[in-house]
């Protein structure tokens, strides 16, 4: 009679390596697809105007149209361009001062 321990194969109760954690099944892929918005809606949202609280709803004849608020990125770009212009002007002034100084030195010798 064969040994019982040889006949019995222990069951492997450990989960397989590629096992997924228990939980609800993932949603179908069709639920993850977002609807595309028409370009018109985005443009309208970007072109919104903030009017002052005391301004009338309808502009009078000869009145200036309300100013549009610029997006933050536009303000940053304008600021950088301003810094660049200032740096160019400062460099010109510095160069001019340097040249004037050397011209004076040469004329004194």
N, CA, C and O atoms as CSV, one atom per row, in Angstrom:
chain,resi,resn,atom,element,x,y,z
A,1,UNK,N,N,0.846,-1.159,0.000
A,1,UNK,CA,C,0.000,0.000,0.000
A,1,UNK,C,C,0.904,1.238,0.000
A,1,UNK,O,O,1.797,1.363,0.837
A,2,UNK,N,N,0.661,2.150,-0.949
A,2,UNK,CA,C,1.521,3.327,-1.042
A,2,UNK,C,C,1.254,4.303,0.096
A,2,UNK,O,O,0.169,4.338,0.675
A,3,UNK,N,N,2.269,5.087,0.394
A,3,UNK,CA,C,2.113,6.090,1.452
A,3,UNK,C,C,1.081,7.132,1.035
A,3,UNK,O,O,0.984,7.508,-0.133
A,4,UNK,N,N,0.321,7.582,2.014
A,4,UNK,CA,C,-0.686,8.593,1.719
A,4,UNK,C,C,-0.033,9.919,1.347
A,4,UNK,O,O,-0.558,10.653,0.510
A,5,UNK,N,N,1.083,10.226,1.946
A,5,UNK,CA,C,1.731,11.504,1.683
A,5,UNK,C,C,2.215,11.593,0.241
A,5,UNK,O,O,2.319,12.691,-0.307
A,6,UNK,N,N,2.511,10.459,-0.380
A,6,UNK,CA,C,2.953,10.476,-1.772
A,6,UNK,C,C,1.781,10.658,-2.717
A,6,UNK,O,O,1.940,11.250,-3.785
A,7,UNK,N,N,0.622,10.170,-2.355
A,7,UNK,CA,C,-0.545,10.249,-3.228
A,7,UNK,C,C,-1.193,11.640,-3.209
A,7,UNK,O,O,-1.790,12.062,-4.199
A,8,UNK,N,N,-1.075,12.327,-2.114
A,8,UNK,CA,C,-1.776,13.605,-1.966
A,8,UNK,C,C,-0.865,14.738,-2.451
A,8,UNK,O,O,0.258,14.899,-1.974
A,9,UNK,N,N,-1.372,15.511,-3.401
A,9,UNK,CA,C,-0.634,16.675,-3.898
A,9,UNK,C,C,-1.254,17.905,-3.232
A,9,UNK,O,O,-2.448,18.164,-3.383
A,10,UNK,N,N,-0.440,18.654,-2.499
A,10,UNK,CA,C,-1.024,19.821,-1.829
A,10,UNK,C,C,-1.451,20.871,-2.858
A,10,UNK,O,O,-0.776,21.092,-3.863
A,11,UNK,N,N,-2.580,21.504,-2.580
A,11,UNK,CA,C,-3.082,22.542,-3.486
A,11,UNK,C,C,-2.318,23.841,-3.256
A,11,UNK,O,O,-1.989,24.198,-2.124
A,12,UNK,N,N,-2.050,24.524,-4.332
A,12,UNK,CA,C,-1.366,25.810,-4.244
A,12,UNK,C,C,-2.432,26.882,-4.010
A,12,UNK,O,O,-3.246,27.162,-4.891
A,13,UNK,N,N,-2.421,27.471,-2.828
A,13,UNK,CA,C,-3.434,28.476,-2.492
A,13,UNK,C,C,-2.930,29.901,-2.715
A,13,UNK,O,O,-3.683,30.856,-2.525
A,14,UNK,N,N,-1.677,30.056,-3.114
A,14,UNK,CA,C,-1.170,31.409,-3.354
A,14,UNK,C,C,-1.726,31.923,-4.685
A,14,UNK,O,O,-1.897,31.151,-5.629
A,15,UNK,N,N,-2.008,33.226,-4.756
A,15,UNK,CA,C,-2.565,33.768,-5.998
A,15,UNK,C,C,-1.503,33.781,-7.096
A,15,UNK,O,O,-0.315,33.911,-6.799
A,16,UNK,N,N,-1.903,33.652,-8.330
A,16,UNK,CA,C,-0.931,33.721,-9.429
A,16,UNK,C,C,-0.287,35.110,-9.476
A,16,UNK,O,O,-0.822,36.081,-8.940
A,17,UNK,N,N,0.864,35.174,-10.127
A,17,UNK,CA,C,1.620,36.428,-10.156
A,17,UNK,C,C,0.863,37.559,-10.845
A,17,UNK,O,O,1.009,38.720,-10.461
A,18,UNK,N,N,0.066,37.241,-11.844
A,18,UNK,CA,C,-0.654,38.280,-12.577
A,18,UNK,C,C,-2.082,38.465,-12.070
A,18,UNK,O,O,-2.932,38.989,-12.789
A,19,UNK,N,N,-2.347,38.042,-10.852
A,19,UNK,CA,C,-3.694,38.149,-10.306
A,19,UNK,C,C,-4.048,39.609,-10.046
A,19,UNK,O,O,-3.192,40.416,-9.683
A,20,UNK,N,N,-5.318,39.933,-10.236
A,20,UNK,CA,C,-5.825,41.279,-10.010
A,20,UNK,C,C,-6.466,41.321,-8.635
A,20,UNK,O,O,-7.122,40.365,-8.221
A,21,UNK,N,N,-6.279,42.422,-7.929
A,21,UNK,CA,C,-6.864,42.558,-6.599
A,21,UNK,C,C,-8.383,42.479,-6.699
A,21,UNK,O,O,-8.968,42.951,-7.674
A,22,UNK,N,N,-9.020,41.886,-5.698
A,22,UNK,CA,C,-10.479,41.775,-5.755
A,22,UNK,C,C,-11.117,43.161,-5.697
A,22,UNK,O,O,-10.600,44.070,-5.048
A,23,UNK,N,N,-12.214,43.302,-6.364
A,23,UNK,CA,C,-12.918,44.575,-6.390
A,23,UNK,C,C,-13.865,44.600,-7.573
A,23,UNK,O,O,-13.990,43.612,-8.296
A,24,UNK,N,N,-14.524,45.714,-7.770
A,24,UNK,CA,C,-15.455,45.785,-8.898
A,24,UNK,C,C,-14.689,45.768,-10.216
A,24,UNK,O,O,-13.552,46.234,-10.281
A,25,UNK,N,N,-15.294,45.244,-11.242
A,25,UNK,CA,C,-14.617,45.200,-12.543
A,25,UNK,C,C,-14.441,46.623,-13.077
A,25,UNK,O,O,-15.227,47.510,-12.744
A,26,UNK,N,N,-13.431,46.842,-13.890
A,26,UNK,CA,C,-13.225,48.180,-14.448
A,26,UNK,C,C,-14.388,48.557,-15.366
A,26,UNK,O,O,-15.027,47.676,-15.941
A,27,UNK,N,N,-14.667,49.846,-15.510
A,27,UNK,CA,C,-15.772,50.250,-16.372
A,27,UNK,C,C,-15.436,49.956,-17.825
A,27,UNK,O,O,-14.264,49.902,-18.198
A,28,UNK,N,N,-16.452,49.769,-18.632
A,28,UNK,CA,C,-16.187,49.524,-20.052
A,28,UNK,C,C,-15.479,50.734,-20.674
A,28,UNK,O,O,-15.620,51.860,-20.199
A,29,UNK,N,N,-14.735,50.487,-21.718
A,29,UNK,CA,C,-13.946,51.536,-22.359
A,29,UNK,C,C,-14.837,52.643,-22.907
A,29,UNK,O,O,-14.427,53.804,-22.934
A,30,UNK,N,N,-16.026,52.314,-23.337
A,30,UNK,CA,C,-16.904,53.337,-23.904
A,30,UNK,C,C,-17.260,54.406,-22.888
A,30,UNK,O,O,-17.572,55.530,-23.281
A,31,UNK,N,N,-17.226,54.103,-21.596
A,31,UNK,CA,C,-17.547,55.103,-20.581
A,31,UNK,C,C,-16.383,56.073,-20.359
A,31,UNK,O,O,-16.590,57.171,-19.841
A,32,UNK,N,N,-15.189,55.691,-20.737
A,32,UNK,CA,C,-14.022,56.531,-20.507
A,32,UNK,C,C,-13.811,57.565,-21.609
A,32,UNK,O,O,-13.034,58.503,-21.432
A,33,UNK,N,N,-14.489,57.408,-22.738
A,33,UNK,CA,C,-14.313,58.330,-23.854
A,33,UNK,C,C,-15.036,59.631,-23.538
A,33,UNK,O,O,-16.218,59.626,-23.195
A,34,UNK,N,N,-14.312,60.759,-23.655
A,34,UNK,CA,C,-14.914,62.063,-23.396
A,34,UNK,C,C,-15.499,62.615,-24.684
A,34,UNK,O,O,-14.984,62.374,-25.775
A,35,UNK,N,N,-16.582,63.359,-24.534
A,35,UNK,CA,C,-17.194,63.975,-25.698
A,35,UNK,C,C,-16.387,65.205,-26.091
A,35,UNK,O,O,-15.922,65.953,-25.230
A,36,UNK,N,N,-16.224,65.407,-27.378
A,36,UNK,CA,C,-15.484,66.567,-27.848
A,36,UNK,C,C,-16.404,67.782,-27.843
A,36,UNK,O,O,-17.570,67.695,-28.227
A,37,UNK,N,N,-15.865,68.910,-27.406
A,37,UNK,CA,C,-16.628,70.154,-27.385
A,37,UNK,C,C,-16.378,70.880,-28.703
A,37,UNK,O,O,-15.247,70.900,-29.190
A,38,UNK,N,N,-17.404,71.469,-29.280
A,38,UNK,CA,C,-17.174,72.258,-30.494
A,38,UNK,C,C,-16.277,73.447,-30.189
A,38,UNK,O,O,-16.274,73.973,-29.076
A,39,UNK,N,N,-15.515,73.860,-31.198
A,39,UNK,CA,C,-14.585,74.976,-31.018
A,39,UNK,C,C,-15.306,76.267,-30.667
A,39,UNK,O,O,-14.747,77.119,-29.976
A,40,UNK,N,N,-16.538,76.423,-31.132
A,40,UNK,CA,C,-17.278,77.657,-30.860
A,40,UNK,C,C,-17.438,77.896,-29.366
A,40,UNK,O,O,-17.333,79.034,-28.908
A,41,UNK,N,N,-17.690,76.844,-28.603
A,41,UNK,CA,C,-17.900,77.008,-27.168
A,41,UNK,C,C,-16.618,77.466,-26.487
A,41,UNK,O,O,-16.665,78.293,-25.577
A,42,UNK,N,N,-15.486,76.946,-26.910
A,42,UNK,CA,C,-14.221,77.346,-26.301
A,42,UNK,C,C,-13.910,78.809,-26.611
A,42,UNK,O,O,-13.451,79.547,-25.740
A,43,UNK,N,N,-14.159,79.221,-27.842
A,43,UNK,CA,C,-13.874,80.587,-28.238
A,43,UNK,C,C,-14.742,81.551,-27.444
A,43,UNK,O,O,-14.267,82.598,-27.004
A,44,UNK,N,N,-16.008,81.207,-27.258
A,44,UNK,CA,C,-16.904,82.066,-26.494
A,44,UNK,C,C,-16.401,82.199,-25.068
A,44,UNK,O,O,-16.426,83.292,-24.501
A,45,UNK,N,N,-15.945,81.105,-24.483
A,45,UNK,CA,C,-15.458,81.150,-23.106
A,45,UNK,C,C,-14.187,81.989,-23.015
A,45,UNK,O,O,-13.980,82.682,-22.019
A,46,UNK,N,N,-13.344,81.939,-24.025
A,46,UNK,CA,C,-12.098,82.694,-23.994
A,46,UNK,C,C,-12.328,84.175,-24.256
A,46,UNK,O,O,-11.518,85.013,-23.861
A,47,UNK,N,N,-13.432,84.497,-24.921
A,47,UNK,CA,C,-13.680,85.884,-25.265
A,47,UNK,C,C,-14.617,86.566,-24.279
A,47,UNK,O,O,-15.155,87.630,-24.584
A,48,UNK,N,N,-14.821,85.988,-23.119
A,48,UNK,CA,C,-15.709,86.601,-22.142
A,48,UNK,C,C,-15.104,87.910,-21.652
A,48,UNK,O,O,-13.886,88.044,-21.538
A,49,UNK,N,N,-15.969,88.863,-21.366
A,49,UNK,CA,C,-15.551,90.193,-20.953
A,49,UNK,C,C,-16.062,90.439,-19.547
A,49,UNK,O,O,-17.216,90.144,-19.237
A,50,UNK,N,N,-15.199,90.983,-18.694
A,50,UNK,CA,C,-15.608,91.335,-17.341
A,50,UNK,C,C,-15.905,92.830,-17.339
A,50,UNK,O,O,-15.012,93.655,-17.527
A,51,UNK,N,N,-17.180,93.165,-17.123
A,51,UNK,CA,C,-17.589,94.566,-17.125
A,51,UNK,C,C,-17.565,95.112,-15.710
A,51,UNK,O,O,-17.811,94.367,-14.762
A,52,UNK,N,N,-17.274,96.400,-15.545
A,52,UNK,CA,C,-17.320,96.986,-14.207
A,52,UNK,C,C,-18.737,96.915,-13.643
A,52,UNK,O,O,-19.708,96.872,-14.398
A,53,UNK,N,N,-18.851,96.902,-12.331
A,53,UNK,CA,C,-20.153,96.738,-11.687
A,53,UNK,C,C,-21.054,97.939,-11.931
A,53,UNK,O,O,-22.270,97.776,-12.030
A,54,UNK,N,N,-20.488,99.151,-12.033
A,54,UNK,CA,C,-21.320,100.338,-12.184
A,54,UNK,C,C,-21.578,100.693,-13.648
A,54,UNK,O,O,-22.251,101.689,-13.912
A,55,UNK,N,N,-21.079,99.934,-14.589
A,55,UNK,CA,C,-21.274,100.230,-16.003
A,55,UNK,C,C,-22.669,99.783,-16.431
A,55,UNK,O,O,-23.150,98.745,-15.975
A,56,UNK,N,N,-23.323,100.553,-17.299
A,56,UNK,CA,C,-24.641,100.134,-17.786
A,56,UNK,C,C,-24.496,98.930,-18.707
A,56,UNK,O,O,-23.427,98.684,-19.266
A,57,UNK,N,N,-25.580,98.186,-18.857
A,57,UNK,CA,C,-25.549,96.979,-19.678
A,57,UNK,C,C,-25.352,97.303,-21.155
A,57,UNK,O,O,-24.670,96.562,-21.863
A,58,UNK,N,N,-25.936,98.396,-21.626
A,58,UNK,CA,C,-25.789,98.753,-23.033
A,58,UNK,C,C,-24.851,99.941,-23.144
A,58,UNK,O,O,-25.031,100.937,-22.442
A,59,UNK,N,N,-23.852,99.854,-24.014
A,59,UNK,CA,C,-22.922,100.981,-24.147
A,59,UNK,C,C,-23.607,102.159,-24.829
A,59,UNK,O,O,-24.385,101.977,-25.765
A,60,UNK,N,N,-23.316,103.360,-24.358
A,60,UNK,CA,C,-23.872,104.563,-24.960
A,60,UNK,C,C,-23.098,104.880,-26.231
A,60,UNK,O,O,-21.985,104.393,-26.428
A,61,UNK,N,N,-23.687,105.690,-27.080
A,61,UNK,CA,C,-22.971,106.067,-28.295
A,61,UNK,C,C,-21.778,106.931,-27.913
A,61,UNK,O,O,-21.916,107.870,-27.129
A,62,UNK,N,N,-20.639,106.627,-28.448
A,62,UNK,CA,C,-19.429,107.360,-28.124
A,62,UNK,C,C,-18.692,106.796,-26.922
A,62,UNK,O,O,-17.564,107.206,-26.648
A,63,UNK,N,N,-19.298,105.872,-26.204
A,63,UNK,CA,C,-18.631,105.280,-25.040
A,63,UNK,C,C,-17.630,104.239,-25.523
A,63,UNK,O,O,-17.841,103.586,-26.546
A,64,UNK,N,N,-16.548,104.092,-24.783
A,64,UNK,CA,C,-15.538,103.111,-25.154
A,64,UNK,C,C,-16.037,101.714,-24.815
A,64,UNK,O,O,-16.696,101.520,-23.793
A,65,UNK,N,N,-15.726,100.738,-25.669
A,65,UNK,CA,C,-16.119,99.369,-25.334
A,65,UNK,C,C,-15.328,98.902,-24.116
A,65,UNK,O,O,-14.200,99.346,-23.904
A,66,UNK,N,N,-15.909,98.009,-23.312
A,66,UNK,CA,C,-15.194,97.537,-22.116
A,66,UNK,C,C,-13.927,96.785,-22.515
A,66,UNK,O,O,-13.891,96.098,-23.536
A,67,UNK,N,N,-12.886,96.928,-21.689
A,67,UNK,CA,C,-11.616,96.255,-21.970
A,67,UNK,C,C,-11.744,94.771,-21.665
A,67,UNK,O,O,-12.408,94.370,-20.709
A,68,UNK,N,N,-11.103,93.977,-22.485
A,68,UNK,CA,C,-11.075,92.533,-22.241
A,68,UNK,C,C,-9.930,92.223,-21.292
A,68,UNK,O,O,-8.854,92.812,-21.391
A,69,UNK,N,N,-10.163,91.309,-20.385
A,69,UNK,CA,C,-9.107,90.899,-19.464
A,69,UNK,C,C,-8.181,89.938,-20.202
A,69,UNK,O,O,-8.635,88.980,-20.828
A,70,UNK,N,N,-6.894,90.199,-20.124
A,70,UNK,CA,C,-5.921,89.369,-20.831
A,70,UNK,C,C,-5.642,88.112,-20.029
A,70,UNK,O,O,-5.600,88.159,-18.800
A,71,UNK,N,N,-5.449,86.983,-20.710
A,71,UNK,CA,C,-5.060,85.754,-19.997
A,71,UNK,C,C,-3.691,85.937,-19.344
A,71,UNK,O,O,-2.892,86.772,-19.768
A,72,UNK,N,N,-3.442,85.157,-18.326
A,72,UNK,CA,C,-2.203,85.285,-17.556
A,72,UNK,C,C,-0.966,85.075,-18.428
A,72,UNK,O,O,0.045,85.753,-18.244
A,73,UNK,N,N,-1.042,84.138,-19.375
A,73,UNK,CA,C,0.123,83.847,-20.214
A,73,UNK,C,C,0.479,85.060,-21.074
A,73,UNK,O,O,1.656,85.332,-21.307
A,74,UNK,N,N,-0.538,85.790,-21.545
A,74,UNK,CA,C,-0.282,86.983,-22.358
A,74,UNK,C,C,0.406,88.043,-21.511
A,74,UNK,O,O,1.335,88.706,-21.969
A,75,UNK,N,N,-0.053,88.200,-20.272
A,75,UNK,CA,C,0.569,89.176,-19.378
A,75,UNK,C,C,2.027,88.816,-19.103
A,75,UNK,O,O,2.891,89.692,-19.064
A,76,UNK,N,N,2.298,87.527,-18.912
A,76,UNK,CA,C,3.673,87.090,-18.661
A,76,UNK,C,C,4.568,87.348,-19.866
A,76,UNK,O,O,5.709,87.787,-19.719
A,77,UNK,N,N,4.047,87.073,-21.055
A,77,UNK,CA,C,4.838,87.288,-22.273
A,77,UNK,C,C,5.131,88.775,-22.450
A,77,UNK,O,O,6.253,89.155,-22.784
A,78,UNK,N,N,4.113,89.619,-22.223
A,78,UNK,CA,C,4.336,91.058,-22.347
A,78,UNK,C,C,5.381,91.536,-21.344
A,78,UNK,O,O,6.205,92.397,-21.651
A,79,UNK,N,N,5.336,90.968,-20.148
A,79,UNK,CA,C,6.304,91.350,-19.124
A,79,UNK,C,C,7.717,90.954,-19.540
A,79,UNK,O,O,8.663,91.724,-19.372
A,80,UNK,N,N,7.851,89.732,-20.091
A,80,UNK,CA,C,9.168,89.281,-20.539
A,80,UNK,C,C,9.689,90.141,-21.687
A,80,UNK,O,O,10.874,90.471,-21.730
A,81,UNK,N,N,8.808,90.500,-22.610
A,81,UNK,CA,C,9.220,91.348,-23.724
A,81,UNK,C,C,9.661,92.709,-23.195
A,81,UNK,O,O,10.633,93.286,-23.681
A,82,UNK,N,N,8.940,93.219,-22.195
A,82,UNK,CA,C,9.326,94.493,-21.589
A,82,UNK,C,C,10.693,94.411,-20.939
A,82,UNK,O,O,11.509,95.322,-21.077
A,83,UNK,N,N,10.946,93.312,-20.227
A,83,UNK,CA,C,12.265,93.123,-19.606
A,83,UNK,C,C,13.355,93.074,-20.669
A,83,UNK,O,O,14.434,93.638,-20.488
A,84,UNK,N,N,13.070,92.405,-21.767
A,84,UNK,CA,C,14.061,92.286,-22.840
A,84,UNK,C,C,14.378,93.664,-23.412
A,84,UNK,O,O,15.542,94.008,-23.619
A,85,UNK,N,N,13.327,94.452,-23.665
A,85,UNK,CA,C,13.542,95.800,-24.192
A,85,UNK,C,C,14.374,96.630,-23.224
A,85,UNK,O,O,15.285,97.347,-23.637
A,86,UNK,N,N,14.061,96.532,-21.934
A,86,UNK,CA,C,14.794,97.296,-20.924
A,86,UNK,C,C,16.255,96.848,-20.882
A,86,UNK,O,O,17.156,97.677,-20.757
A,87,UNK,N,N,16.490,95.541,-20.986
A,87,UNK,CA,C,17.866,95.033,-20.969
A,87,UNK,C,C,18.634,95.530,-22.191
A,87,UNK,O,O,19.814,95.865,-22.089
A,88,UNK,N,N,17.972,95.577,-23.341
A,88,UNK,CA,C,18.625,96.066,-24.559
A,88,UNK,C,C,18.989,97.540,-24.396
A,88,UNK,O,O,20.095,97.959,-24.736
A,89,UNK,N,N,18.034,98.326,-23.867
A,89,UNK,CA,C,18.303,99.749,-23.666
A,89,UNK,C,C,19.420,99.954,-22.645
A,89,UNK,O,O,20.293,100.800,-22.839
A,90,UNK,N,N,19.395,99.185,-21.562
A,90,UNK,CA,C,20.450,99.298,-20.549
A,90,UNK,C,C,21.811,98.938,-21.138
A,90,UNK,O,O,22.813,99.587,-20.838
A,91,UNK,N,N,21.844,97.903,-21.977
A,91,UNK,CA,C,23.108,97.494,-22.593
A,91,UNK,C,C,23.623,98.594,-23.520
A,91,UNK,O,O,24.822,98.866,-23.567
A,92,UNK,N,N,22.699,99.227,-24.260
A,92,UNK,CA,C,23.105,100.331,-25.139
A,92,UNK,C,C,23.682,101.476,-24.321
A,92,UNK,O,O,24.731,102.030,-24.651
A,93,UNK,N,N,22.971,101.820,-23.240
A,93,UNK,CA,C,23.453,102.915,-22.386
A,93,UNK,C,C,24.819,102.584,-21.798
A,93,UNK,O,O,25.707,103.435,-21.749
A,94,UNK,N,N,24.977,101.345,-21.355
A,94,UNK,CA,C,26.252,100.929,-20.760
A,94,UNK,C,C,27.368,100.979,-21.802
A,94,UNK,O,O,28.476,101.436,-21.519
A,95,UNK,N,N,27.062,100.506,-23.005
A,95,UNK,CA,C,28.058,100.542,-24.079
A,95,UNK,C,C,28.424,101.979,-24.424
A,95,UNK,O,O,29.597,102.307,-24.604
A,96,UNK,N,N,27.396,102.839,-24.515
A,96,UNK,CA,C,27.660,104.248,-24.826
A,96,UNK,C,C,28.520,104.893,-23.747
A,96,UNK,O,O,29.457,105.628,-24.056
A,97,UNK,N,N,28.209,104.625,-22.494
A,97,UNK,CA,C,29.001,105.182,-21.393
A,97,UNK,C,C,30.438,104.668,-21.441
A,97,UNK,O,O,31.380,105.421,-21.193
A,98,UNK,N,N,30.604,103.387,-21.759
A,98,UNK,CA,C,31.938,102.788,-21.858
A,98,UNK,C,C,32.739,103.471,-22.963
A,98,UNK,O,O,33.907,103.814,-22.784
A,99,UNK,N,N,32.081,103.659,-24.114
A,99,UNK,CA,C,32.770,104.303,-25.236
A,99,UNK,C,C,33.120,105.751,-24.909
A,99,UNK,O,O,34.217,106.214,-25.223
A,100,UNK,N,N,32.186,106.467,-24.278
A,100,UNK,CA,C,32.455,107.861,-23.909
A,100,UNK,C,C,33.632,107.947,-22.944
A,100,UNK,O,O,34.484,108.827,-23.073
A,101,UNK,N,N,33.678,107.038,-21.984
A,101,UNK,CA,C,34.765,107.029,-21.011
A,101,UNK,C,C,36.106,106.817,-21.703
A,101,UNK,O,O,37.073,107.518,-21.407
A,102,UNK,N,N,36.173,105.860,-22.618
A,102,UNK,CA,C,37.433,105.581,-23.310
A,102,UNK,C,C,37.815,106.703,-24.267
A,102,UNK,O,O,39.000,106.983,-24.452
A,103,UNK,N,N,36.837,107.340,-24.867
A,103,UNK,CA,C,37.143,108.476,-25.743
A,103,UNK,C,C,37.741,109.609,-24.919
A,103,UNK,O,O,38.701,110.255,-25.339
A,104,UNK,N,N,37.157,109.845,-23.729
A,104,UNK,CA,C,37.708,110.879,-22.842
A,104,UNK,C,C,39.130,110.537,-22.432
A,104,UNK,O,O,40.004,111.404,-22.416
A,105,UNK,N,N,39.361,109.267,-22.098
A,105,UNK,CA,C,40.717,108.845,-21.690
A,105,UNK,C,C,41.711,109.048,-22.832
A,105,UNK,O,O,42.832,109.510,-22.618
A,106,UNK,N,N,41.287,108.699,-24.044
A,106,UNK,CA,C,42.181,108.863,-25.192
A,106,UNK,C,C,42.449,110.337,-25.486
A,106,UNK,O,O,43.557,110.708,-25.874
A,107,UNK,N,N,41.443,111.161,-25.303
A,107,UNK,CA,C,41.638,112.587,-25.592
A,107,UNK,C,C,42.505,113.262,-24.534
A,107,UNK,O,O,43.140,114.278,-24.817
A,108,UNK,N,N,42.543,112.714,-23.319
A,108,UNK,CA,C,43.371,113.289,-22.260
A,108,UNK,C,C,44.837,112.907,-22.413
A,108,UNK,O,O,45.703,113.603,-21.884
A,109,UNK,N,N,45.131,111.854,-23.099
A,109,UNK,CA,C,46.525,111.417,-23.213
A,109,UNK,C,C,47.226,112.028,-24.390
A,109,UNK,O,O,48.404,111.755,-24.617
